Amino acid sequence: MSFYIAGTGSALPEKSVGNDDLAAFLDTSDEWIYTRTGIRRRRVLTHEKLNDLAILSARRALEDAGVAGERVDLILCATMRGDTVTPSLACVVAEAVGSHAPAFDVNAACVGVLYCMEIVDSFFAAGKAETALIVSAEAMSKLLNWEDRSTCVLFGDGAGALVLKKGAGRLAGVLSTDPDSHVIRMPHIEGMNSPYNQSEPQPLCMHMDGGEVYKFAVNAMGRNIAEVCRRAGIAPAEVDWYLPHQANIRIIDASLRKFKIRKEKVLTNIAEYGNMSATSVSVLLDEFARRGTFRRGDKLLFVAFGAGLTSGAVLAEWNKGAE
């Protein structure tokens, strides 16, 4: 017994920013961005708070699963930065949905939801929980240098959620880290007025070596696809649906090419939302689940990479409504 996905939800900012909008203040164009990334548009926070999106996505997932907030045994939030350093975003969500369950944040960058899935699996296996809520929420627009066309065109904001219940569904999982603190990094705020702080202030925005990220991502995603399938005892061709992290369409294509996966099995929404970090796979899952794409017993493979450098894959059967 492990977990199955019982419900999904998502919430996005109202404002959609197209590539032509960015070209109004950056030396770029729709063609330049789209041909290199596959991105046409992205959602960006304006008046909304990230907390609000996280709570809304959680409520939608709970409703979809038919689970009341007070019945949840564990709440995890995958995020690089919530609206507050403390309380954690998970505690904010717990308060909103009426839960007294253990609640904490997980920062594994874009792989956060997969890390959360594996944590839930361990809690379930230890008999410490039977129902879990995973929320992912990222305000990437607040972490970027909007004068750097190599990074700011890539990202978007949003929140997603899924409810996991104890039962048959998870087939295998693999998590890994290739430690590197330089390729992708975002300095933290130092504080305002400590008389003892002698640190040199650094620009509070994301720094990324795109070439190194590409090489790592293609290798890591391919390696984790092969390994999670090996652990599950199936061939990559037997997977019904691939749900990859939505960072760059070229990375997705390159990482899957050697497995000769049919393109119709690979789900994407990067053109509309860009890279939402940890939120990408959960919004992707919710979007296609609500379209009725998945059938009982379908094998779904989640695969992602992120800063750290983290990577991972989870393979699960779609057994929603298994009770």
matplotlib code that plots the C-alpha trace (Angstrom):
import matplotlib.pyplot as plt

x = [0.0, 1.2, -0.7, -3.0, -4.0, -7.5, -8.0, -6.3, -6.6, -4.9, -5.1, -3.4, -3.0, -5.4, -2.7, -1.3, 1.8, 2.7, 6.1, 5.2, 4.5, 8.0, 9.4, 8.1, 10.8, 13.4, 15.6, 13.7, 10.8, 8.0, 10.0, 13.2, 11.6, 9.3, 11.8, 14.3, 11.8, 8.4, 6.9, 4.2, 2.7, 3.0, 0.8, 2.2, 1.0, -0.3, -2.8, -3.0, -1.0, 0.7, -1.0, -4.4, -3.5, -2.1, -5.3, -7.6, -5.7, -5.8, -9.6, -10.2, -8.1, -9.9, -13.3, -12.3, -11.2, -14.3, -12.1, -12.7, -9.7, -10.0, -9.6, -6.1, -3.3, -0.3, 0.1, 3.3, 4.0, 6.5, 7.8, 11.1, 9.5, 6.1, 4.7, 6.3, 9.5, 7.4, 4.8, 5.4, 3.1, 1.9, 0.8, -1.1, -2.9, -3.6, -5.3, -7.4, -8.7, -9.2, -6.5, -4.4, -2.2, 1.6, 2.4, 5.7, 7.4, 9.7, 12.2, 13.6, 13.1, 11.3, 11.3, 9.4, 6.2, 8.0, 9.9, 6.6, 5.1, 8.0, 7.7, 4.0, 4.8, 7.1, 4.5, 1.9, 4.3, 5.1, 1.4, 1.6, -1.0, -3.6, -4.6, -2.2, -2.5, 0.4, 0.4, 2.9, 3.0, 5.6, 5.9, 8.7, 8.1, 9.3, 12.6, 13.7, 15.8, 13.3, 16.2, 17.8, 16.1, 17.9, 15.9, 12.8, 11.2, 11.2, 9.1, 5.5, 3.5, 0.9, -0.3, -1.4, -2.4, -3.1, -4.7, -3.1, -4.8, -3.4, -3.9, -2.6, -1.2, 2.5, 4.6, 8.1, 10.0, 13.6, 15.1, 18.6, 20.9, 24.0, 25.1, 25.9, 25.3, 26.3, 24.5, 21.1, 21.0, 18.9, 20.5, 18.3, 17.5, 20.1, 17.9, 17.7, 19.9, 22.0, 25.0, 27.1, 26.4, 29.5, 28.4, 28.5, 25.0, 24.1, 21.5, 18.3, 17.4, 17.9, 21.3, 21.3, 23.9, 21.6, 24.0, 25.0, 21.3, 20.4, 23.1, 22.2, 18.5, 18.6, 20.9, 19.1, 15.6, 16.7, 18.5, 15.6, 13.1, 15.2, 15.7, 12.1, 10.9, 13.5, 12.3, 8.7, 9.7, 8.3, 9.7, 9.5, 7.2, 4.7, 4.1, 0.8, 1.5, 4.6, 4.2, 7.6, 8.7, 7.8, 11.1, 11.9, 10.4, 13.8, 14.8, 11.7, 12.2, 15.9, 15.4, 12.7, 14.2, 16.3, 13.3, 11.4, 8.3, 5.3, 4.8, 1.1, 2.1, 4.0, 1.8, 2.8, 1.3, 4.6, 3.3, 0.7, 2.3, 6.1, 8.2, 6.3, 9.1, 7.6, 4.1, 4.6, 3.8, 0.9, -0.9, -0.2, -1.7, -4.8, -5.3, -5.3, -7.2, -10.1, -10.1, -10.7, -7.5, -6.6, -8.3, -8.3, -5.0, -3.1, 0.5, 1.7, 5.4, 6.3, 9.9, 11.6, 14.9, 15.7, 18.2, 20.4, 20.8, 17.8, 16.1, 13.6, 10.8, 7.7, 5.6, 2.0, -1.2, -4.3, -6.6, -8.8, -12.0, -10.5, -12.6]
y = [0.0, 3.5, 6.4, 7.3, 10.7, 11.4, 15.0, 18.0, 21.7, 24.8, 28.6, 31.2, 35.0, 36.9, 38.7, 36.9, 38.5, 37.6, 37.7, 40.8, 42.5, 41.7, 43.0, 46.4, 46.9, 44.1, 43.5, 40.4, 39.2, 36.6, 34.6, 34.7, 33.5, 30.9, 29.2, 28.8, 27.9, 27.0, 29.8, 32.2, 33.6, 33.4, 34.4, 37.1, 38.2, 41.8, 42.5, 38.8, 37.3, 34.0, 32.8, 33.4, 31.2, 28.5, 28.4, 28.4, 25.6, 23.6, 24.1, 23.0, 19.8, 19.0, 19.6, 17.4, 14.6, 15.0, 15.5, 18.1, 20.1, 18.7, 15.2, 15.8, 14.2, 16.0, 19.2, 19.9, 23.0, 23.0, 26.5, 28.5, 31.4, 32.1, 35.5, 35.2, 33.6, 32.5, 31.2, 28.6, 28.6, 25.1, 26.6, 29.4, 26.8, 24.6, 27.6, 28.4, 24.8, 24.1, 21.5, 20.8, 18.3, 18.6, 21.2, 22.3, 23.7, 21.8, 23.7, 21.4, 24.1, 22.7, 19.2, 20.1, 18.3, 15.0, 15.4, 15.9, 12.8, 10.7, 12.2, 11.3, 7.8, 7.5, 8.9, 6.5, 3.5, 4.4, 4.6, 8.3, 9.5, 8.3, 11.5, 14.2, 17.6, 18.8, 22.4, 24.0, 27.8, 30.0, 33.8, 33.6, 37.1, 38.5, 36.6, 37.8, 40.6, 42.0, 43.6, 40.2, 38.7, 35.4, 34.6, 36.8, 35.5, 32.0, 32.1, 32.4, 32.4, 30.0, 27.4, 23.8, 21.1, 17.4, 15.2, 11.9, 9.0, 5.7, 3.0, 1.4, 3.9, 4.7, 2.3, 3.7, 6.9, 8.2, 11.4, 12.7, 15.7, 16.6, 19.3, 22.6, 25.9, 28.2, 27.2, 28.4, 30.5, 33.2, 35.1, 35.6, 39.0, 39.8, 41.8, 45.5, 47.0, 44.5, 46.4, 43.2, 42.2, 42.6, 40.6, 42.2, 42.7, 40.8, 41.5, 39.8, 38.1, 34.8, 33.9, 31.1, 29.6, 28.5, 26.3, 24.3, 24.0, 22.5, 19.9, 18.8, 18.8, 16.6, 14.1, 14.1, 13.7, 10.9, 9.1, 9.4, 8.2, 5.1, 4.4, 4.9, 2.6, 0.0, 0.1, -0.3, -3.2, -1.6, -0.1, 3.6, 2.8, 1.3, 4.6, 6.1, 9.7, 11.8, 14.9, 16.6, 19.8, 22.7, 24.5, 24.5, 22.5, 21.8, 20.1, 18.1, 16.9, 16.1, 14.2, 11.9, 11.4, 8.4, 6.5, 7.0, 8.2, 9.2, 12.9, 12.6, 10.9, 13.9, 16.5, 20.2, 23.6, 25.6, 27.7, 29.3, 29.3, 29.2, 27.7, 27.9, 26.0, 23.5, 24.4, 23.3, 19.6, 20.1, 22.6, 20.3, 17.4, 19.4, 20.8, 17.4, 15.6, 18.0, 17.5, 13.8, 12.8, 10.0, 6.6, 4.2, 2.3, 4.7, 5.0, 8.6, 9.5, 12.8, 13.9, 17.2, 18.9, 22.1, 24.3, 22.5, 20.7, 18.4, 15.9, 13.1, 11.0, 9.4, 6.8, 6.3, 4.7, 6.9, 5.4, 8.4, 7.3, 4.0, 3.8]
z = [0.0, -0.8, -2.2, -5.1, -6.4, -5.1, -6.2, -8.0, -8.1, -9.3, -9.3, -11.5, -11.5, -13.7, -15.7, -18.7, -20.2, -23.8, -25.4, -27.3, -24.0, -22.9, -26.2, -25.3, -22.7, -23.5, -26.5, -27.5, -29.6, -29.7, -32.3, -30.3, -27.1, -28.6, -30.9, -28.0, -25.2, -26.5, -24.3, -25.7, -22.5, -18.7, -15.7, -13.4, -9.9, -9.7, -6.9, -5.8, -2.9, -3.3, -0.2, -1.8, -4.9, -2.7, -0.5, -3.6, -5.2, -2.0, -1.6, -5.2, -4.7, -1.5, -3.1, -6.1, -3.7, -1.5, 1.6, 4.3, 5.5, 9.1, 7.7, 6.3, 8.2, 6.6, 4.6, 2.6, 0.5, -2.3, -2.7, -2.9, -1.1, 0.4, 1.3, 4.7, 6.0, 9.0, 9.3, 6.5, 3.6, 4.7, 8.0, 6.2, 4.1, 7.2, 8.9, 5.8, 5.3, 9.0, 9.5, 12.6, 10.8, 10.7, 8.1, 6.7, 3.5, 1.2, -0.9, -3.6, -6.3, -9.4, -8.1, -4.9, -5.7, -6.4, -3.1, -1.4, -3.0, -1.7, 1.8, 1.8, 0.8, 3.8, 6.2, 4.8, 5.1, 8.7, 9.5, 10.5, 7.9, 5.5, 3.7, 2.6, 0.9, -1.3, -2.4, -4.7, -5.1, -6.7, -7.2, -9.7, -11.0, -7.6, -7.8, -11.3, -12.7, -15.3, -17.2, -17.9, -21.0, -20.5, -17.3, -17.0, -20.2, -18.9, -15.7, -14.5, -11.3, -10.0, -7.5, -7.7, -5.3, -5.0, -2.4, -1.8, 0.0, 1.2, -1.3, -4.5, -7.0, -6.6, -8.6, -8.0, -7.2, -7.4, -6.0, -6.4, -6.0, -8.0, -5.6, -7.3, -5.5, -8.4, -11.6, -10.4, -7.3, -5.6, -2.7, 0.4, 2.0, 4.6, 7.0, 7.5, 10.2, 12.1, 13.4, 13.2, 9.6, 7.5, 4.5, 1.1, -0.2, -3.4, -6.0, -4.9, -8.1, -9.8, -11.4, -13.9, -16.3, -19.1, -20.9, -17.8, -16.8, -20.2, -20.0, -16.5, -17.2, -20.3, -18.6, -15.3, -16.7, -19.0, -16.2, -13.8, -16.4, -17.0, -13.3, -12.1, -14.9, -13.9, -10.3, -11.4, -13.8, -16.9, -20.1, -20.8, -23.8, -21.4, -19.7, -20.8, -20.0, -19.3, -17.2, -17.3, -15.6, -18.0, -18.2, -21.9, -24.7, -26.1, -22.8, -22.8, -26.3, -25.9, -22.6, -24.1, -27.6, -26.8, -25.4, -28.7, -26.8, -29.0, -28.8, -28.0, -24.7, -23.5, -21.9, -22.0, -21.2, -21.3, -24.2, -22.0, -18.5, -18.9, -16.1, -12.8, -10.9, -8.4, -9.6, -13.2, -12.8, -10.4, -12.7, -15.7, -13.8, -12.8, -16.3, -18.0, -15.2, -15.5, -19.3, -18.6, -20.2, -17.7, -17.4, -14.5, -14.5, -16.7, -15.8, -15.2, -15.1, -13.4, -14.0, -13.0, -12.4, -10.5, -8.6, -6.1, -8.5, -7.7, -9.9, -9.6, -11.1, -9.7, -11.5, -10.4, -11.7, -12.1, -9.6, -8.7, -7.1, -5.9, -2.7]

ax = plt.figure().add_subplot(projection="3d")
ax.plot(x, y, z, "-o")
ax.set_aspect("equal")
plt.show()
